[in-house]
Amino acid sequence: MKPQKAVALHYDGENAPVVSATGQQEVAEQIIAIAREHGIPLYENPELVGVLATLELGDAIPESLYLTIAEIISFAYYIKGKTPDDC
């Protein structure tokens, strides 16, 4: 099944992650393809994407999602064998 929506976040290691891309249908597929090309881990959660998709490009994630997004980022570091100090 193809994704309906996709959201990309940028995390600089110091500030809250911000929305760097968002899209539906073909744009969502392009976001996912670009992430795969660059070895960026993907996390599928339609409910979370639905919330994040309501944000504007450049918006920081809401404080209510800090823990959820922190866990996802932590897992992404782990599967890539990195720590925040490596970045």
PyMOL commands that set and color helices and strands:
alter all, ss='L'
color gray80, all
select helices_A, chain A and resi 25-37+46-52+63-79+84-86
alter helices_A, ss='H'
color red, helices_A
select strands_A, chain A and resi 5-10+18-24
alter strands_A, ss='S'
color yellow, strands_A
deselect
rebuild
show_as cartoon
